[in-house]
Amino acid sequence: MSNNKIAGTYEVSPAAGYAGDVAPAVAWKILSESRDAVLIDVRTRAEWNYVGLPELASVGKKPALLEWQVFPSMQSNPEFVSTLGGAIADKDTPLLFLCRSGVRSAAAARAMTVAGYSTCLNVSDGFEGPMDAQGRRGSEAGWKASGLPWRQS
């Protein structure tokens, strides 16, 4: 499934430096329908452990977990591109990047596009989405608010 097929088949919003942004529900559809599509959760270990993880078992997958910024220092992970590139050799593999709110995942999508991957998509609004009027995440947008499968450890 090439970038053109993703853009032609699914609702993808244009983005600078990578293939585009997709809503969480569209990401789920791509993961369900594309055998080779991979969800890369770029949040920190602390977020995975305490906030939760996307649950992909019903589509026969697991999210790839690779920190874009390393907790607790939040310094950029200098091994991100080489680690992911070593794990996914086919540069036409659809890669869907997910973080808390869509910022780190967009940066990761740009980095992997620069590394030659053709179909890097950012899951807009991320796992928890933007803050609501009460200063909380998770109620208005994002993977969890969209009703997609997830779990906590």
Rosetta blueprint (number, residue, H / E / L):
1 M L
2 S L
3 N H
4 N H
5 K H
6 I H
7 A H
8 G H
9 T H
10 Y L
11 E L
12 V L
13 S E
14 P L
15 A L
16 A L
17 G L
18 Y L
19 A L
20 G E
21 D E
22 V E
23 A L
24 P H
25 A H
26 V H
27 A H
28 W H
29 K H
30 I H
31 L H
32 S H
33 E H
34 S L
35 R L
36 D L
37 A L
38 V E
39 L E
40 I E
41 D E
42 V L
43 R L
44 T L
45 R H
46 A H
47 E H
48 W H
49 N H
50 Y H
51 V L
52 G L
53 L E
54 P E
55 E L
56 L L
57 A H
58 S H
59 V H
60 G L
61 K L
62 K L
63 P L
64 A E
65 L E
66 L L
67 E L
68 W L
69 Q E
70 V E
71 F L
72 P L
73 S L
74 M L
75 Q E
76 S E
77 N L
78 P L
79 E L
80 F H
81 V H
82 S H
83 T H
84 L H
85 G H
86 G H
87 A H
88 I L
89 A L
90 D L
91 K L
92 D L
93 T L
94 P L
95 L E
96 L E
97 F E
98 L E
99 C L
100 R L
101 S L
102 G L
103 V H
104 R H
105 S H
106 A H
107 A H
108 A H
109 A H
110 R H
111 A H
112 M H
113 T H
114 V H
115 A L
116 G L
117 Y L
118 S L
119 T L
120 C E
121 L E
122 N E
123 V E
124 S L
125 D L
126 G L
127 F L
128 E L
129 G L
130 P L
131 M L
132 D L
133 A L
134 Q L
135 G L
136 R L
137 R L
138 G L
139 S L
140 E L
141 A L
142 G L
143 W L
144 K L
145 A L
146 S L
147 G L
148 L L
149 P L
150 W E
151 R E
152 Q L
153 S L
